[in-house]
Amino acid sequence: MIKPSAANRAYGLCDPNAEAPPPRRSRVIRSTRAFTLPAAALILGGLLMAGSLSAFSSPTDNAGNTWAAAAVFAADVELANGWTTGLTHAVGTGNDRLLIFVAGMENNGDRDLTAVSYGGQAMTQANQQVICSGFCARNEVWYLDEAGIQAAGGTGFAVTWGGVANAFDEMYSAVTLRNVDQATPIGDTSSAATTTANPIQVATALNVTTGDMVLTGATSGNASSYTPDTGYTEGTDQAAASSTMATAYLSITSNGTEQPSATYDAAINRQTITGTVINHA
């Protein structure tokens, strides 16, 4: 004779007239909490992904192993290496890179960049601003995407200036970014120029989303230094014979707008600023 188990006795399974136990119901787990795992290495189904995991704040249901939620993997734009000055730059490592080149100029007549290349690869202009009041001060931003970086044969920039032939002050800086949207790397841009205002602020607010980065470049017609806007980190700050150029950047942690500024640390005669959004991958 088989002795009934405690579970069988509980449901009366030793009695042929006893009712069968009720069918077990699938357990439903619901969650309305959005979650983020920044800069984490995530292994899902054997796939290794680096970045951030975000889920929409909507109910999820795992009944029958069917999930109704959608997950989005993204990575924040970040520096792949340090800022450099001059006309050489060794690119940093990482995925979806973008090489940024910022140029500043002071001259007794306007000169603008008509072409920039890196390692033989043509770069694209993203932003520029100039002001002339006797002399001219100019700031420009150029970039090269991942495909161009991989195709580059060297670490040098080649610049072509248009306008008046004589050159007074020229200043250059560069940085490599990673985790950048390669289809549309540049978001909103704005700029401004003044002979009186200090600090100087870009003319219009820039739309930003979490994971983006905002870059600023400022040029003044006197030799001193700049202080970046609150929350921004200085990239470079260089003074030439009679002018100054500085760069700064901000990592975006929430959706909204940014209208960056820069403060010149001495008396001004003329200055420009550019603000450029770098879209995250």
Secondary structure, 3 states (H helix, E strand, C coil): CCCCCHHHHHHCCCCCCCCCCCCCCCCCCCCCCCCECCCEEEEECCEEEEEEEEECCCCCCCHHHCCCCCEEEECCCEECCCCEECCECCCCCCCCCEEEEEEEEEECCCEEEEEEEECCEECEEEEEEEEECCCEEEEEEEEECHHHHHHCCCCEEEEEEEECCCCCEEEEEEEEEECECCCCCEEEEEEEEECCCCCEECCCCEEECCCCEEEEEEEECCCCCEEECCCCEEEEEEECCCCEEEEEEEECCCCEEECCEEEECCCCCCEEEEEEEECEC
